[in-house]
Amino acid sequence: MSAQYALLDSCDVLIVGGGSAGIATAASLLRRRPGLDVRIVEPSEHHYYQPGWTMVGAGVFTPERTQRRTEDLIPQGAQWVRGAVAAFDPIHDRVELTDGRWIGYRMLVAAPGLKLDWAAIPGLAETLGRNNVTSNYGYETAPYTWKL
């Protein structure tokens, strides 16, 4: 293995994505098999409970109530790898992070979530959050739903 492919580390289970799905999967696995080496790759310092944004839009929650520090949500026994995946290499059971590190795994769970592309709809990005145009799918725009 050349230096460019040197692994940062390897683990039993690598979970790509520290959102609700990734965190719940890690917690479930560790509950069933304590001592399992589980890593969660997630770049974000904050976790947003996106289903709660519907409650923000309904005036039940404030947006701040749907935000937590990622490190506070990582299940005991799992390790948070702060970073983002640049490439999957399933032939060699590893992923490359955007900073060039590699992590090997025995099992991989891909739960990277979604990335909204407001610009895919012409004019939406420019008017979203004003002009009576809103969405509960954005931390910044869900409160506007309640205002309307």
DSSP file with accessible surface (Angstrom, degrees, kcal/mol):
  #  RESIDUE AA STRUCTURE BP1 BP2  ACC     N-H-->O    O-->H-N    N-H-->O    O-->H-N    TCO  KAPPA ALPHA  PHI   PSI    X-CA   Y-CA   Z-CA
    1    1 A M              0   0  166      0, 0.0     5,-0.0     0, 0.0     2,-0.0   0.000 360.0 360.0 360.0 124.4    0.0    0.0    0.0
    2    2 A S    >   -     0   0   57      1,-0.1     3,-1.4     3,-0.0     4,-0.1  -0.266 360.0-104.9 -75.9 165.9    1.6    3.3   -1.0
    3    3 A A  G >  S+     0   0   96      1,-0.3     3,-1.6     2,-0.2    -1,-0.1   0.853 119.8  61.2 -60.0 -34.4    1.7    6.3    1.2
    4    4 A Q  G 3  S+     0   0  135      1,-0.3    -1,-0.3    97,-0.0    -2,-0.0   0.762 109.3  43.0 -68.0 -18.6   -1.1    8.0   -0.7
    5    5 A Y  G <  S+     0   0   84     -3,-1.4    -1,-0.3     2,-0.1    -2,-0.2   0.215  81.4 137.4-108.1  14.2   -3.3    5.1    0.2
    6    6 A A    <   -     0   0   54     -3,-1.6    96,-0.5    -4,-0.1     2,-0.2  -0.398  54.3-123.0 -63.2 134.1   -2.3    4.9    3.9
    7    7 A L  E     -a  102   0A  69      1,-0.2    96,-0.2    94,-0.1     3,-0.1  -0.558   7.5-148.9 -79.5 141.2   -5.3    4.4    6.1
    8    8 A L  E    S-     0   0A  82     94,-4.7     2,-0.3     1,-0.4    95,-0.2   0.915  76.5 -51.0 -66.2 -43.0   -6.0    6.8    8.9
    9    9 A D  E     -a  103   0A  71     93,-0.9    95,-2.6    -3,-0.1    -1,-0.4  -0.954  54.2-124.6-176.5 175.0   -7.5    3.8   10.7
   10   10 A S  E     -a  104   0A  64     -2,-0.3     2,-0.3    93,-0.2    95,-0.2  -0.955  23.3-176.3-139.0 162.0  -10.0    1.1   10.2
   11   11 A C  E     -a  105   0A   9     93,-1.3    95,-1.0    -2,-0.3    96,-0.2  -0.915  38.6-108.9-148.8 171.4  -13.1    0.0   12.1
   12   12 A D  E    S+     0   0A  46     25,-1.0    95,-2.1    -2,-0.3    94,-0.8   0.947 105.9  16.6 -70.3 -51.0  -15.9   -2.6   12.3
   13   13 A V  E     -ab 107  38A  10     24,-2.4    26,-2.4    93,-0.2     2,-0.5  -0.987  65.3-165.6-130.9 125.9  -18.6   -0.2   11.0
   14   14 A L  E     -ab 108  39A   0     93,-2.5    95,-2.8    -2,-0.4     2,-0.6  -0.947   7.7-163.2-109.9 124.6  -18.1    3.1    9.3
   15   15 A I  E     -ab 109  40A   0     24,-3.1    26,-3.1    -2,-0.5     2,-0.8  -0.941   6.7-153.6-110.2 120.3  -21.2    5.3    9.1
   16   16 A V  E     +ab 110  41A  11     93,-3.0    95,-2.9    -2,-0.6    26,-0.1  -0.849  69.7  38.2 -94.0 109.0  -21.1    8.1    6.6
   17   17 A G        -     0   0    4     24,-2.7    25,-0.2    -2,-0.8    96,-0.1   0.273  58.8-149.2 117.6 119.1  -23.4   10.8    7.9
   18   18 A G        +     0   0    2      4,-0.1    24,-0.1    94,-0.1    -1,-0.1  -0.034  60.6 114.2-106.0  30.5  -24.1   12.1   11.4
   19   19 A G  S  > S-     0   0   28     92,-0.5     4,-2.7    28,-0.1     5,-0.3  -0.062  91.8 -71.1 -81.4-166.4  -27.7   13.0   11.0
   20   20 A S  H  > S+     0   0   53     28,-0.3     4,-2.4     1,-0.2     5,-0.2   0.892 133.8  49.4 -57.5 -41.2  -30.6   11.3   12.7
   21   21 A A  H  > S+     0   0   59      2,-0.2     4,-2.3     1,-0.2    -1,-0.2   0.939 113.5  44.5 -66.4 -46.6  -30.2    8.2   10.6
   22   22 A G  H  > S+     0   0    1     89,-0.3     4,-2.3     2,-0.2    -2,-0.2   0.920 116.1  46.1 -65.5 -42.6  -26.5    7.8   11.2
   23   23 A I  H  X S+     0   0   24     -4,-2.7     4,-2.5     2,-0.2     5,-0.2   0.925 113.6  48.7 -67.0 -43.2  -26.7    8.5   14.9
   24   24 A A  H  X S+     0   0   59     -4,-2.4     4,-2.5    -5,-0.3    -2,-0.2   0.901 111.1  51.1 -64.7 -38.2  -29.7    6.2   15.4
   25   25 A T  H  X S+     0   0   45     -4,-2.3     4,-2.6    -5,-0.2     5,-0.2   0.938 110.8  48.0 -64.3 -44.8  -27.9    3.4   13.5
   26   26 A A  H  X S+     0   0    0     -4,-2.3     4,-2.5     1,-0.2     5,-0.2   0.934 112.5  48.6 -60.9 -45.6  -24.8    3.8   15.6
   27   27 A A  H  X S+     0   0   27     -4,-2.5     4,-1.9     1,-0.2    -1,-0.2   0.918 112.3  48.9 -62.0 -42.2  -26.8    3.7   18.8
   28   28 A S  H  X S+     0   0   23     -4,-2.5     4,-1.8     2,-0.2    -1,-0.2   0.930 112.2  47.7 -64.8 -45.3  -28.8    0.7   17.7
   29   29 A L  H  X S+     0   0   49     -4,-2.6     4,-2.5     1,-0.2    -2,-0.2   0.926 113.2  47.7 -62.0 -44.0  -25.6   -1.3   16.7
   30   30 A L  H  < S+     0   0   16     -4,-2.5    -1,-0.2     1,-0.2    -2,-0.2   0.817 108.1  55.1 -70.9 -29.4  -23.8   -0.4   20.0
   31   31 A R  H  < S+     0   0  180     -4,-1.9    -1,-0.2    -5,-0.2    -2,-0.2   0.891 115.6  39.3 -66.5 -37.8  -26.8   -1.4   22.0
   32   32 A R  H  < S+     0   0  183     -4,-1.8    -2,-0.2     1,-0.2    -1,-0.2   0.799 132.3  23.7 -80.7 -33.6  -26.8   -4.8   20.4
   33   33 A R  S >< S-     0   0  153     -4,-2.5     3,-1.9    -5,-0.2    -1,-0.2  -0.638  76.7-161.8-136.4  77.7  -23.1   -5.3   20.3
   34   34 A P  T 3  S+     0   0  109      0, 0.0     3,-0.1     0, 0.0    -3,-0.1  -0.292  79.8  34.2 -56.5 143.2  -21.3   -3.2   22.9
   35   35 A G  T 3  S+     0   0   77      1,-0.3     2,-0.1    -5,-0.0    -5,-0.1   0.331  80.3 142.4  91.3  -8.5  -17.6   -2.8   22.1
   36   36 A L    <   -     0   0   16     -3,-1.9     2,-1.1    -6,-0.1    -1,-0.3  -0.439  59.0-119.5 -63.0 137.1  -18.2   -2.7   18.4
   37   37 A D        +     0   0   52     -3,-0.1   -24,-2.4    -2,-0.1   -25,-1.0  -0.717  44.4 173.9 -85.1 100.3  -15.8   -0.3   16.8
   38   38 A V  E     -bc  13  78A   0     -2,-1.1    41,-2.4    39,-0.6     2,-0.4  -0.930  12.0-172.9-114.0 129.7  -18.2    2.3   15.2
   39   39 A R  E     -bc  14  79A  14    -26,-2.4   -24,-3.1    -2,-0.5     2,-0.5  -0.954   9.0-156.6-119.8 141.2  -17.0    5.5   13.5
   40   40 A I  E     -bc  15  80A   0     39,-2.8    41,-3.1    -2,-0.4     2,-0.6  -0.977   6.8-153.4-118.7 118.8  -19.3    8.3   12.3
   41   41 A V  E     +bc  16  81A   3    -26,-3.1   -24,-2.7    -2,-0.5    41,-0.2  -0.831  33.2 147.6 -92.9 118.6  -18.0   10.6    9.6
   42   42 A E        -     0   0   28     39,-2.0    41,-0.5    -2,-0.6    42,-0.2  -0.935  33.9-163.4-153.5 126.6  -19.7   13.9    9.7
   43   43 A P        +     0   0   61      0, 0.0     2,-0.2     0, 0.0    41,-0.1   0.755  61.3  97.3 -83.9 -22.2  -18.3   17.4    8.9
   44   44 A S        -     0   0   55     39,-0.2    26,-0.1     1,-0.1    39,-0.1  -0.468  57.0-156.5 -81.0 135.7  -20.9   19.6   10.7
   45   45 A E  S    S+     0   0   99     -2,-0.2    25,-2.6    25,-0.1    26,-0.4   0.776  84.2  51.4 -72.1 -28.2  -20.4   21.0   14.1
   46   46 A H  E    S-F   69   0B  58     23,-0.3     2,-0.4    24,-0.1    23,-0.2  -0.905  71.1-149.0-117.3 142.8  -24.2   21.2   14.5
   47   47 A H  E     -F   68   0B  20     21,-3.1    21,-2.4    -2,-0.4     2,-0.5  -0.887  12.8-155.7-104.4 134.1  -26.9   18.7   14.0
   48   48 A Y  E     -F   67   0B  84     -2,-0.4     2,-1.6    19,-0.2   -28,-0.3  -0.965  13.4-141.1-114.4 124.9  -30.3   19.9   12.9
   49   49 A Y    >   -     0   0  116     17,-3.2     3,-1.2    -2,-0.5     4,-0.4  -0.668  23.2-172.9 -83.0  89.2  -33.4   17.8   13.6
   50   50 A Q  T >  S+     0   0   89     -2,-1.6     3,-1.9     1,-0.3     4,-0.4   0.846  76.4  61.8 -60.8 -36.7  -35.0   18.5   10.3
   51   51 A P  T >> S+     0   0   75      0, 0.0     3,-1.2     0, 0.0     4,-0.5   0.846  96.9  63.6 -59.0 -26.4  -38.4   16.9   11.1
   52   52 A G  H <> S+     0   0    1     -3,-1.2     4,-1.7     1,-0.2     3,-0.5   0.702  83.0  76.8 -67.4 -19.2  -38.7   19.5   13.8
   53   53 A W  H <> S+     0   0   13     -3,-1.9     4,-2.6    -4,-0.4    -1,-0.2   0.794  85.9  61.1 -65.8 -24.5  -38.7   22.2   11.3
   54   54 A T  H <> S+     0   0   82     -3,-1.2     4,-1.2    -4,-0.4    -1,-0.3   0.904 104.7  48.9 -63.8 -38.2  -42.4   21.3   10.5
   55   55 A M  H  <>S+     0   0   76     -4,-0.5     5,-2.5    -3,-0.5     6,-1.0   0.837 108.5  53.2 -69.9 -32.1  -43.0   22.2   14.2
   56   56 A V  H ><5S+     0   0    4     -4,-1.7     3,-1.7     4,-0.2    -2,-0.2   0.946 108.1  50.4 -63.8 -46.3  -41.2   25.5   13.7
   57   57 A G  H 3<5S+     0   0    7     -4,-2.6    -2,-0.2     1,-0.3    -1,-0.2   0.777 109.9  51.0 -62.5 -25.4  -43.4   26.2   10.7
   58   58 A A  T 3<5S-     0   0   51     -4,-1.2    -1,-0.3    -5,-0.1    -2,-0.2   0.442 116.9-114.2 -90.4  -1.9  -46.4   25.5   12.8
   59   59 A G  T < 5S+     0   0   35     -3,-1.7    -3,-0.2    -4,-0.3    -2,-0.1   0.581  88.9 109.9  81.9  10.9  -45.2   27.8   15.6
   60   60 A V  S   <S+     0   0   85     -5,-2.5     2,-0.3    -6,-0.2    -4,-0.2   0.871  77.6  31.2 -86.5 -41.4  -44.7   25.1   18.1
   61   61 A F  S    S-     0   0   49     -6,-1.0    -2,-0.2    -9,-0.2    -1,-0.1  -0.830  74.8-127.3-112.8 156.8  -40.8   25.1   18.2
   62   62 A T    >   -     0   0   77     -2,-0.3     3,-1.0     1,-0.1     4,-0.5  -0.679  33.4-113.4 -89.6 156.3  -38.3   27.8   17.8
   63   63 A P  G >  S+     0   0   22      0, 0.0     3,-2.0     0, 0.0     4,-0.2   0.903 115.8  62.4 -57.3 -36.9  -35.6   27.0   15.2
   64   64 A E  G >  S+     0   0  120      1,-0.3     3,-1.5     2,-0.2    75,-0.0   0.805  92.4  64.3 -61.2 -28.1  -33.0   26.9   18.0
   65   65 A R  G <  S+     0   0  138     -3,-1.0    -1,-0.3     1,-0.3   -13,-0.0   0.701  99.0  54.7 -69.0 -18.0  -34.8   24.0   19.6
   66   66 A T  G <  S+     0   0    4     -3,-2.0   -17,-3.2    -4,-0.5     2,-0.4   0.389  95.3  84.0 -94.8   2.5  -34.0   21.9   16.5
   67   67 A Q  E <   +F   48   0B  50     -3,-1.5     2,-0.3   -19,-0.2   -19,-0.2  -0.904  49.8 164.7-113.4 134.6  -30.2   22.5   16.7
   68   68 A R  E     -F   47   0B 125    -21,-2.4   -21,-3.1    -2,-0.4     2,-0.4  -0.948  44.6 -94.8-137.4 162.2  -27.7   20.5   18.9
   69   69 A R  E >>  -F   46   0B 110     -2,-0.3     3,-1.0   -23,-0.2     4,-0.6  -0.636  32.0-136.4 -76.8 131.2  -24.0   20.2   19.0
   70   70 A T  H >> S+     0   0    1    -25,-2.6     3,-2.1    -2,-0.4     4,-0.9   0.913 102.1  58.4 -55.3 -44.9  -23.0   17.1   17.0
   71   71 A E  H 34 S+     0   0  107    -26,-0.4     3,-0.4     1,-0.3    -1,-0.3   0.807 100.8  57.1 -60.6 -26.7  -20.5   15.9   19.6
   72   72 A D  H <4 S+     0   0  100     -3,-1.0    -1,-0.3     1,-0.2    -2,-0.2   0.655 108.2  47.6 -76.3 -15.1  -23.3   15.8   22.2
   73   73 A L  H << S+     0   0   54     -3,-2.1    -1,-0.2    -4,-0.6    -2,-0.2   0.533  78.2 111.5-103.9 -10.5  -25.3   13.4   20.1
   74   74 A I  S  < S-     0   0   26     -4,-0.9     3,-0.1    -3,-0.4     6,-0.1  -0.516  76.6-114.0 -66.5 124.6  -22.6   10.9   19.2
   75   75 A P    >   -     0   0   20      0, 0.0     3,-2.3     0, 0.0    -1,-0.1  -0.270  34.4 -93.9 -62.1 146.9  -23.6    7.7   21.0
   76   76 A Q  T 3  S+     0   0  195      1,-0.3     3,-0.1    -3,-0.0   -46,-0.0  -0.374 115.4  29.7 -59.4 130.6  -21.3    6.5   23.8
   77   77 A G  T 3  S+     0   0   57      1,-0.4   -39,-0.6    -3,-0.1     2,-0.3   0.171 100.5 100.1 101.3 -16.6  -18.9    4.0   22.3
   78   78 A A  E <   -c   38   0A  19     -3,-2.3     2,-0.5   -41,-0.1    -1,-0.4  -0.697  65.4-136.5 -97.6 155.3  -18.9    5.5   18.8
   79   79 A Q  E     -c   39   0A  94    -41,-2.4   -39,-2.8    -2,-0.3     2,-0.6  -0.944   9.7-138.4-113.5 131.7  -16.2    7.8   17.6
   80   80 A W  E     -c   40   0A  56     -2,-0.5     2,-0.8   -41,-0.2   -39,-0.2  -0.777  11.6-163.2 -88.1 121.9  -16.9   11.0   15.6
   81   81 A V  E     -c   41   0A   6    -41,-3.1   -39,-2.0    -2,-0.6     2,-0.9  -0.917  15.8-144.8-102.8 105.7  -14.6   11.5   12.7
   82   82 A R        +     0   0  131     -2,-0.8     2,-0.3   -41,-0.2   -41,-0.1  -0.623  59.2  78.1 -78.3 107.9  -15.0   15.2   11.9
   83   83 A G  S    S-     0   0   13     -2,-0.9     2,-0.4   -41,-0.5   -39,-0.2  -0.964  71.3-101.3 173.6 178.4  -14.7   15.3    8.1
   84   84 A A        -     0   0   31     -2,-0.3    14,-2.6   -42,-0.2     2,-0.4  -0.945  32.0-113.1-126.8 147.7  -16.5   14.7    4.8
   85   85 A V  E     +D   97   0A  34     -2,-0.4    12,-0.3    12,-0.3     3,-0.1  -0.660  27.3 177.9 -82.9 130.0  -16.2   11.8    2.4
   86   86 A A  E     +     0   0A  60     10,-3.2     2,-0.3    -2,-0.4    11,-0.2   0.733  68.6   5.8 -97.0 -32.9  -14.7   12.7   -1.0
   87   87 A A  E     -D   96   0A  36      9,-1.7     9,-2.8     2,-0.0     2,-0.4  -0.994  58.9-137.7-155.8 145.0  -14.7    9.2   -2.5
   88   88 A F  E     -D   95   0A 100     -2,-0.3     7,-0.2     7,-0.2     3,-0.1  -0.872  12.4-172.9-100.9 138.2  -16.0    5.7   -1.8
   89   89 A D  E > > +D   94   0A  29      5,-2.7     5,-1.7    -2,-0.4     3,-0.9  -0.693  13.1 166.7-128.4  74.9  -13.6    2.7   -2.6
   90   90 A P  G > 5S+     0   0   85      0, 0.0     3,-0.7     0, 0.0    -1,-0.1   0.769  71.1  67.1 -67.1 -22.3  -15.8   -0.4   -2.0
   91   91 A I  G 3 5S+     0   0  141      1,-0.2    -2,-0.0    -3,-0.1    -3,-0.0   0.889 115.2  29.0 -61.8 -37.4  -13.3   -2.7   -3.8
   92   92 A H  G < 5S-     0   0  113     -3,-0.9    -1,-0.2     2,-0.2     3,-0.1   0.222 111.4-117.6-107.5  11.5  -10.9   -2.0   -0.9
   93   93 A D  T < 5S+     0   0   82     -3,-0.7    12,-2.1    -4,-0.3     2,-0.3   0.939  75.8 105.4  51.6  59.3  -13.5   -1.4    1.8
   94   94 A R  E   < -DE  89 104A  17     -5,-1.7    -5,-2.7    10,-0.3     2,-0.3  -0.983  55.2-142.9-157.4 162.6  -12.4    2.2    2.5
   95   95 A V  E     -DE  88 103A   0      8,-2.2     8,-2.3    -2,-0.3     2,-0.5  -0.948  15.7-135.0-127.7 152.8  -13.4    5.8    2.0
   96   96 A E  E     -DE  87 102A  61     -9,-2.8   -10,-3.2    -2,-0.3    -9,-1.7  -0.917  18.7-142.2-106.0 133.9  -11.3    8.8    1.3
   97   97 A L  E >   -D   85   0A   1      4,-3.4     3,-2.2    -2,-0.5   -12,-0.3  -0.524  28.0-107.5 -88.2 162.1  -12.0   12.0    3.3
   98   98 A T  T 3  S+     0   0   98    -14,-2.6   -13,-0.1     1,-0.3    -1,-0.1   0.741 119.7  58.7 -63.3 -20.8  -11.7   15.4    1.7
   99   99 A D  T 3  S-     0   0   96    -15,-0.3    -1,-0.3     2,-0.1   -14,-0.1   0.357 123.8-102.2 -89.7   6.1   -8.5   16.1    3.6
  100  100 A G  S <  S+     0   0   36     -3,-2.2    -2,-0.1     1,-0.3     2,-0.1   0.311  78.4 133.3  96.2 -10.2   -6.9   13.0    2.0
  101  101 A R        -     0   0   76     -5,-0.1    -4,-3.4   -94,-0.1     2,-0.4  -0.401  43.7-145.9 -71.1 153.9   -7.2   10.6    5.0
  102  102 A W  E     -aE   7  96A  19    -96,-0.5   -94,-4.7    -6,-0.2   -93,-0.9  -0.943   9.7-165.6-119.2 144.1   -8.5    7.1    4.3
  103  103 A I  E     -aE   9  95A   0     -8,-2.3    -8,-2.2    -2,-0.4   -93,-0.2  -0.994   8.4-153.1-130.6 126.4  -10.6    5.0    6.7
  104  104 A G  E     -aE  10  94A   4    -95,-2.6   -93,-1.3    -2,-0.4     2,-0.3  -0.558  15.7-177.1 -91.5 163.1  -11.1    1.3    6.2
  105  105 A Y  E     -a   11   0A  22    -12,-2.1   -93,-0.2   -95,-0.2   -92,-0.1  -0.983  36.1-145.7-153.9 159.0  -14.2   -0.6    7.4
  106  106 A R  E    S+     0   0A 143    -95,-1.0     2,-0.3   -94,-0.8   -93,-0.2   0.785  98.2  18.6 -90.3 -40.6  -15.7   -4.1    7.6
  107  107 A M  E    S-a   13   0A 113    -95,-2.1   -93,-2.5   -96,-0.2     2,-0.4  -0.986  73.3-153.4-131.6 144.3  -19.2   -2.8    7.1
  108  108 A L  E     -a   14   0A  57     -2,-0.3     2,-0.5   -95,-0.2   -93,-0.2  -0.950   6.2-168.5-121.1 135.2  -20.3    0.5    5.6
  109  109 A V  E     -a   15   0A  43    -95,-2.8   -93,-3.0    -2,-0.4     2,-0.7  -0.990  10.3-158.8-118.4 120.3  -23.5    2.4    6.3
  110  110 A A  E     +a   16   0A  65     -2,-0.5   -93,-0.1   -95,-0.2   -95,-0.1  -0.893  32.6 144.9-103.4 109.4  -24.1    5.3    3.9
  111  111 A A        +     0   0   23    -95,-2.9   -92,-0.5    -2,-0.7   -89,-0.3  -0.438   8.7 151.8-137.0  58.1  -26.6    7.9    5.4
  112  112 A P        -     0   0   92      0, 0.0   -95,-0.1     0, 0.0   -94,-0.1   0.543  43.1-141.4 -76.1  -3.3  -25.3   11.2    4.1
  113  113 A G        -     0   0   67    -96,-0.1     2,-0.3    -3,-0.1    -3,-0.0  -0.423  31.5 -59.5  79.3-157.9  -28.6   13.0    4.1
  114  114 A L        -     0   0  106     -2,-0.1     2,-0.5     2,-0.0     0, 0.0  -0.860  29.4-145.6-128.8 160.1  -29.7   15.4    1.5
  115  115 A K        -     0   0  196     -2,-0.3     2,-0.2     2,-0.0    -2,-0.0  -0.984  23.3-137.0-126.3 117.0  -28.4   18.6    0.0
  116  116 A L        -     0   0   72     -2,-0.5     2,-0.4    21,-0.1     3,-0.1  -0.482  10.2-161.5 -74.4 144.4  -31.1   21.0   -1.1
  117  117 A D    >   +     0   0  109     -2,-0.2     3,-1.8     1,-0.1     4,-0.3  -0.726  16.9 169.4-126.6  78.0  -30.6   22.8   -4.4
  118  118 A W  G >  S+     0   0   78     -2,-0.4     3,-1.6     1,-0.3     7,-0.4   0.835  75.8  65.6 -58.3 -31.7  -32.9   25.8   -4.4
  119  119 A A  G 3  S+     0   0   72      1,-0.3    -1,-0.3     5,-0.2     4,-0.1   0.641  80.4  79.8 -69.1 -11.6  -31.2   27.1   -7.5
  120  120 A A  G <  S+     0   0   70     -3,-1.8    -1,-0.3     1,-0.1    -2,-0.2   0.727  88.1  61.6 -68.1 -19.6  -32.5   24.1   -9.5
  121  121 A I  S X> S-     0   0  103     -3,-1.6     3,-2.2    -4,-0.3     4,-0.6  -0.936 102.5-115.6-107.4 112.4  -35.9   26.0   -9.7
  122  122 A P  T 34 S+     0   0  127      0, 0.0    -2,-0.1     0, 0.0    -3,-0.1  -0.212  94.3   4.2 -52.4 126.9  -35.4   29.2  -11.6
  123  123 A G  T 3> S+     0   0   40     -4,-0.1     4,-1.1     1,-0.1     5,-0.2   0.208  99.8 105.6  87.6 -14.9  -36.1   32.2   -9.3
  124  124 A L  H X> S+     0   0   32     -3,-2.2     4,-2.2    -6,-0.3     3,-0.8   0.945  75.8  51.8 -66.4 -47.7  -36.7   30.2   -6.1
  125  125 A A  H 3< S+     0   0   43     -4,-0.6    -1,-0.2    -7,-0.4    -6,-0.1   0.869 109.8  51.3 -58.3 -35.1  -33.4   31.0   -4.4
  126  126 A E  H 34 S+     0   0  120      1,-0.2    -1,-0.3    -7,-0.0    -2,-0.2   0.762 120.8  31.0 -75.0 -26.6  -33.9   34.7   -4.9
  127  127 A T  H X< S+     0   0   33     -4,-1.1     3,-1.8    -3,-0.8     6,-0.4   0.556  85.5 119.1-111.4  -8.5  -37.4   34.8   -3.4
  128  128 A L  T 3< S+     0   0   19     -4,-2.2     6,-0.2     1,-0.3     3,-0.1  -0.329  80.0  23.7 -62.7 131.1  -37.4   32.1   -0.8
  129  129 A G  T 3  S+     0   0   27      4,-2.5     2,-0.3     1,-0.3    -1,-0.3   0.490 124.4  49.4  90.1   5.4  -38.1   33.4    2.6
  130  130 A R  B X  S+G  133   0C 127     -3,-1.8     3,-1.6     3,-0.5    -1,-0.3  -0.930  84.4  50.1-157.1 174.8  -39.9   36.5    1.3
  131  131 A N  T 3  S-     0   0  114     -2,-0.3     3,-0.1     1,-0.3    -1,-0.1   0.826 127.5 -65.2  57.7  31.7  -42.7   37.4   -1.1
  132  132 A N  T 3  S+     0   0  126      1,-0.2     2,-0.5    -3,-0.1    -1,-0.3   0.747 106.3 126.8  63.7  25.2  -44.9   34.7    0.5
  133  133 A V  B <   +G  130   0C  45     -3,-1.6    -4,-2.5    -6,-0.4    -3,-0.5  -0.966  30.8 147.7-114.6 124.0  -42.6   31.9   -0.6
  134  134 A T        -     0   0   44     -2,-0.5     2,-0.3    -6,-0.2     8,-0.1  -0.898  29.2-157.1-147.3 173.6  -41.4   29.6    2.1
  135  135 A S    >   -     0   0   19     -2,-0.3     3,-0.7     6,-0.2    10,-0.2  -0.966  20.7-145.5-155.2 140.3  -40.3   26.0    2.9
  136  136 A N  T 3  S+     0   0   43     -2,-0.3     6,-0.1     1,-0.2   -80,-0.1   0.411  92.5  80.9 -81.8   0.4  -40.1   24.0    6.1
  137  137 A Y  T 3  S+     0   0  158    -84,-0.1     2,-0.4     4,-0.1    -1,-0.2   0.304  83.1  69.9 -90.4  10.0  -37.0   22.3    4.7
  138  138 A G  S <> S-     0   0    8     -3,-0.7     4,-2.4     1,-0.1    -3,-0.1  -0.991  71.2-142.6-130.9 135.4  -34.7   25.1    5.7
  139  139 A Y  T  4 S+     0   0   40     -2,-0.4    -1,-0.1     1,-0.2   -73,-0.1   0.891 107.9  42.3 -57.0 -40.6  -33.6   26.2    9.1
  140  140 A E  T  4 S+     0   0  154      1,-0.2     4,-0.2     2,-0.1    -1,-0.2   0.744 118.8  43.4 -79.8 -25.4  -33.8   29.9    8.1
  141  141 A T  T >> S+     0   0   16      2,-0.1     4,-1.1     1,-0.1     3,-0.8   0.731  92.0  77.5 -97.1 -22.4  -37.1   29.6    6.1
  142  142 A A  H >X S+     0   0    0     -4,-2.4     4,-1.2     1,-0.3     3,-0.8   0.890  91.3  56.2 -57.6 -39.6  -39.3   27.5    8.4
  143  143 A P  H 3> S+     0   0   47      0, 0.0     4,-2.0     0, 0.0    -1,-0.3   0.849 100.5  60.0 -61.7 -28.8  -40.0   30.4   10.8
  144  144 A Y  H <> S+     0   0   37     -3,-0.8     4,-2.5    -4,-0.2    -2,-0.2   0.835  96.3  61.3 -67.4 -29.9  -41.3   32.4    7.8
  145  145 A T  H << S+     0   0   38     -4,-1.1    -1,-0.2    -3,-0.8    -3,-0.1   0.939 106.6  45.2 -59.0 -46.2  -43.9   29.6    7.3
  146  146 A W  H  < S+     0   0  162     -4,-1.2    -2,-0.2     1,-0.2    -1,-0.2   0.907 110.0  54.8 -65.7 -39.0  -45.3   30.5   10.8
  147  147 A K  H  <        0   0  166     -4,-2.0    -1,-0.2     1,-0.2    -2,-0.2   0.911 360.0 360.0 -60.5 -40.7  -45.2   34.2   10.1
  148  148 A L     <        0   0   95     -4,-2.5    -1,-0.2    -5,-0.1    -2,-0.2   0.830 360.0 360.0 -69.9 360.0  -47.3   33.7    6.9
